Amino acid sequence: MRKLTSLLVAALMVFGMAGQSLAAAAYDKQKVVYHINYDNPKKQAGALRNIQNHINAVGAENLDLKVVLHGNGLALLLEPDALARVPKFKHANADDQMAAKIDGLKSQGVAFNVCANTIKGRKVNRETDLYNVDAGDIVPSGVAELAKLQAQGYTYIKP
Amino acid sequence: MRKNDDLEINAFVDGELTVDERMDLLAAMQRDPDLAREACEMNNLKSQLQLAYANPPGLAACNVARGRSPWLTIAASFVMLAAGLLGGWLLGNAPANPERFVMLDAQGRGQAPATADSPETRIVFHLTNPDQAVAGELLDDVEQMLSAYQREGQPLRVEIVSHGEGLDLLRQRLSQHKGKIHQLAEKFNNLTFVACKNTIDRVQVSEGIEINILPEAEIIESGVNHVVKRQKEGWAYIRV
């Protein structure tokens, strides 16, 4: 009987602790930077899905989330009809479907930052070749931006 | 050496021996330099394992006093002096680049503590991608960045840790960017190429050949351990 009681108490304690950790699972504010430098459309779509799941878990109001794109990663924002104009890219992934995902994330506060070195080096026209990229979305160097953000306390994630 | 020494040394390093056992072992170490060296090495290994979890304490050097004759000591000092002079002469002719080696001390000795609010930008690139086109872009990015910082007089330090499939970039036989690596290493003393020894050993076994690493690269024990350590020290981390 005593053994049974102690077992019961142990079980209750485990449940109690589990409940507590669930309650504590609400997240504090987070600063996160996602790094994309690859052009595989499936991988890029997967990264956007990761970001959406991240927002779902933490809440948009608790998240300062930026995506830094450079090198091949720019393919994410490249309009399909621009591919012929930018021979240094193998993929242009900003079709209607991807554009909708990008818009959805932007409406939740996600910033998409684009590397000026890549734009210049690969002769990309921001206005005609890229999907919805403002002058304010351009950063001088993707790599330097990643370093700067980490120094400011952003957590680095490369999906 | 006595039987069960290894077990006992492990227990000693972990502080699990009783006082008597400890005294016994210490006495044995005084008689047997090999035993003492083994204990010291074990202690260093343990400290290195702890690097990933805490700031490393200064590690004791593994110098075990041996009953050398004074003449041998004197002869040894002359050899050291000659080596030092030769080294100094070589450094005088080549562009001196002491920091590059100091900062890569595998035991973490002799480097200034890096902090997140340090004015110097520090970036460790973790290269695991076998695609050398990607590695080439990395080298271009890094060159652009090093040049820009140099132009503006801002301090920057960059390490490229090639590890796993990323090791190809630093292999004599497979690297497609030997010239570029050589040129960058000559031009920038704040850039270091690092190859992971664990990867080298593993590939040597699996490919059954000896692997030669470019002379511009430093070799460290574990790439993973190294990038963890750098992040703990406040370096920015970028996976390539």
Chai-1 contact restraints between the chains, C-beta under 6 A:
chainA,res_idxA,chainB,res_idxB,connection_type,confidence,min_distance_angstrom,max_distance_angstrom,comment,restraint_id
A,G71,B,E137,contact,1.0,0.0,6.0,A-B,restraint_1
A,N117,B,Q144,contact,1.0,0.0,6.0,A-B,restraint_2
A,V143,B,D141,contact,1.0,0.0,6.0,A-B,restraint_3
A,V143,B,M145,contact,1.0,0.0,6.0,A-B,restraint_4
A,A144,B,M145,contact,1.0,0.0,6.0,A-B,restraint_5
A,L146,B,I238,contact,1.0,0.0,6.0,A-B,restraint_6
A,A147,B,T121,contact,1.0,0.0,6.0,A-B,restraint_7
A,A147,B,I123,contact,1.0,0.0,6.0,A-B,restraint_8
A,A147,B,A236,contact,1.0,0.0,6.0,A-B,restraint_9
A,Q150,B,A236,contact,1.0,0.0,6.0,A-B,restraint_10
A,Y156,B,Y237,contact,1.0,0.0,6.0,A-B,restraint_11
A,K158,B,R239,contact,1.0,0.0,6.0,A-B,restraint_12
